[in-house]
Amino acid sequence: MAAESLSARILRENDAVFRTMLSHRFVEDVKNDRLSKAAFERYLVYEGAFVDSAISIFAYAAATAKTMMQKRWLIAVLDALANEQIAYFERTFASRGIDPSSFDIGIAEVEAFRTGMLEIARQGGFLDTVAAMFAAEWMYWTWSKAAASCPISDPLLKEWVDLHVDPNFAAQAQWLKNELDMTGETLEEDEKARLSAIFGRAMQLEVDFHDAPYL
């Protein structure tokens, strides 16, 4: 019997919080085409601000990466964040007449997510950031695959969901998984457990963050 991969272990140990996120009210509202305009626009502002922070998070990963192959991959991730995802928010804010400065992005759930994820990247090593972003991206890819087959009447929400099932995003989520699995083959037990805990912490931050558009 093959040994359990690190990503499989992490997903198994954090199954409860992962499933809590996959069945979150926000996800269900998107899949059932009932997300209110107000909640979607609050989410857009909060998520747009986080994507800006994600650039810093992945920059920490690039700075602590061990190989040139890892660095090249992460530079491409940074490019996609800055020139594709941020561009989506800029375009969406303009088309919907949203002024991000009129929203309070400092509310507890949003700020905790931003500072919590940044802290993992800033204080930890390369694998800490990989584990935290694996939580975020594997989760988004998983629920977006389900949502993409549902009728979504808001074209900008549909575009956001489709962005997370795009082959480039899927490859990014898979890359994070593979990095964990390759390194996990030689890690000590306590390090594996620590990375699993980071995944769990990041996922709980995601759950709380997705509550914020409804507050």
C-alpha positions in Angstrom: 0.0 0.0 0.0 1.4 3.4 -1.1 2.2 5.9 1.7 -0.2 8.7 2.1 0.9 11.9 0.4 1.3 15.0 2.5 -1.5 16.8 0.7 -3.8 13.9 1.2 -3.0 13.8 4.9 -3.6 17.5 5.2 -6.9 17.3 3.4 -7.9 14.3 5.6 -6.9 16.0 8.8 -8.7 19.2 7.9 -11.7 17.6 6.3 -14.2 19.2 8.7 -13.2 22.8 8.2 -12.6 22.2 4.4 -16.2 21.0 4.1 -17.5 23.9 6.2 -16.0 26.2 3.6 -17.3 24.2 0.6 -20.8 24.4 2.1 -20.5 28.0 3.2 -23.5 30.3 2.6 -21.5 32.3 0.1 -20.7 29.3 -2.0 -24.3 28.0 -1.8 -25.6 31.4 -2.8 -23.3 31.5 -5.8 -24.2 28.0 -6.9 -27.9 28.8 -6.5 -27.7 32.2 -8.3 -29.0 34.0 -5.2 -26.0 36.0 -4.1 -27.4 39.6 -3.5 -25.8 42.5 -5.4 -24.8 44.1 -2.1 -23.1 41.0 -0.8 -21.3 40.4 -4.1 -20.0 44.0 -4.2 -18.8 43.9 -0.6 -17.1 40.6 -1.4 -15.5 42.1 -4.5 -13.9 45.0 -2.5 -12.8 42.7 0.3 -11.4 40.1 -2.1 -9.7 42.7 -4.3 -7.9 44.0 -1.3 -6.8 40.5 -0.4 -5.5 39.8 -3.8 -3.2 42.8 -3.4 -2.0 41.1 -0.2 -1.6 37.8 -2.0 1.0 39.5 -4.2 3.1 40.1 -1.0 2.4 36.6 0.2 3.7 34.9 -3.0 6.6 37.4 -3.0 7.7 35.9 0.3 7.4 32.5 -1.2 9.6 33.5 -4.1 12.1 35.0 -1.7 12.4 31.8 0.3 12.1 29.3 -2.6 15.1 26.9 -2.9 15.2 26.3 -6.7 15.2 28.4 -9.8 12.3 26.3 -11.1 10.2 27.3 -8.0 11.2 31.0 -8.4 10.2 31.0 -12.1 6.9 29.5 -11.3 6.2 32.0 -8.5 7.2 34.9 -10.7 4.6 33.8 -13.2 2.0 33.5 -10.3 2.9 37.1 -9.3 2.4 38.3 -12.9 -1.0 36.6 -13.1 -2.1 38.2 -9.8 -1.0 41.7 -10.8 -2.0 41.6 -14.4 -5.0 39.3 -14.5 -6.7 39.1 -11.2 -6.1 42.8 -10.1 -7.1 43.8 -13.6 -10.4 41.9 -13.1 -11.2 44.0 -10.0 -10.2 47.3 -11.7 -12.5 46.5 -14.6 -15.3 45.3 -12.4 -15.2 48.3 -10.1 -15.3 50.6 -13.1 -18.1 48.9 -14.8 -20.3 48.7 -11.6 -19.4 52.1 -10.4 -17.9 50.7 -7.1 -15.7 53.0 -5.1 -13.5 50.7 -2.9 -12.6 53.5 -0.6 -16.2 53.8 0.5 -16.1 50.3 2.0 -14.6 49.4 5.4 -12.0 46.8 4.6 -10.7 47.0 8.2 -13.6 44.9 9.6 -12.4 42.1 11.9 -13.0 39.1 9.6 -11.4 40.8 6.6 -8.4 42.2 8.5 -7.9 38.9 10.3 -7.6 37.1 7.0 -5.2 39.6 5.5 -2.9 39.8 8.6 -3.2 36.1 9.4 -2.1 35.0 5.9 0.6 37.6 5.7 1.9 36.5 9.1 2.2 32.9 8.0 4.3 34.0 5.0 6.3 36.6 6.8 7.2 34.5 9.8 7.4 31.1 8.2 9.4 29.5 5.4 8.6 28.5 1.9 6.5 25.5 2.8 4.4 27.5 5.3 3.3 29.8 2.5 2.7 26.9 0.2 0.5 25.2 2.8 -1.5 28.4 3.4 -2.0 29.2 -0.2 -2.8 25.5 -1.0 -5.7 25.9 1.4 -7.0 29.0 -0.4 -6.5 27.9 -4.0 -7.5 24.2 -3.6 -10.6 25.4 -1.9 -11.5 27.9 -4.6 -10.7 25.5 -7.4 -12.9 22.8 -5.8 -16.0 24.9 -5.2 -15.7 26.8 -8.5 -15.7 23.6 -10.5 -19.1 22.8 -9.0 -20.4 26.4 -9.4 -19.2 26.7 -13.0 -21.8 24.2 -14.2 -24.6 26.2 -12.5 -26.5 29.0 -14.2 -25.1 32.3 -12.9 -27.0 35.4 -14.2 -24.5 38.1 -13.1 -21.8 38.0 -15.9 -19.1 39.4 -13.6 -19.8 36.8 -11.0 -19.7 34.2 -13.7 -16.4 35.5 -14.9 -15.0 35.3 -11.4 -16.0 31.7 -11.0 -14.7 30.8 -14.5 -11.3 32.5 -13.5 -11.0 29.8 -10.8 -11.6 26.9 -13.1 -9.3 28.2 -15.9 -6.5 25.8 -16.7 -3.9 28.3 -15.5 -5.5 28.6 -12.0 -6.0 24.8 -11.9 -2.3 24.3 -12.7 -1.4 26.8 -9.9 -3.5 24.8 -7.3 -1.9 21.6 -8.5 1.6 23.1 -8.3 1.1 23.9 -4.6 -0.2 20.4 -4.0 2.8 18.9 -5.8 5.3 21.0 -3.9 3.8 19.7 -0.6 3.9 16.1 -1.8 7.5 16.2 -3.1 8.9 17.8 0.0 6.6 15.7 2.3 8.4 12.6 1.3 11.4 13.6 3.4 9.8 15.7 6.2 9.8 14.7 9.9 6.5 13.9 11.5 6.3 17.1 13.6 6.9 19.2 10.4 4.1 17.5 8.6 1.8 18.1 11.5 2.8 21.7 11.7 2.0 22.3 8.0 -1.3 20.5 8.4 -2.1 22.9 11.2 -1.2 25.9 9.0 -3.6 24.6 6.3 -6.3 24.4 9.0 -5.7 27.9 10.3 -5.8 29.3 6.8 -9.0 27.5 6.0 -10.7 28.8 9.1 -9.6 32.4 8.2 -11.3 31.8 4.8 -14.5 30.6 6.4 -14.6 33.8 8.6 -13.6 36.0 5.6 -16.6 34.7 3.6 -18.9 35.6 6.4 -17.9 39.3 6.0 -20.0 40.1 2.9 -23.1 39.4 5.0 -22.3 41.5 8.0 
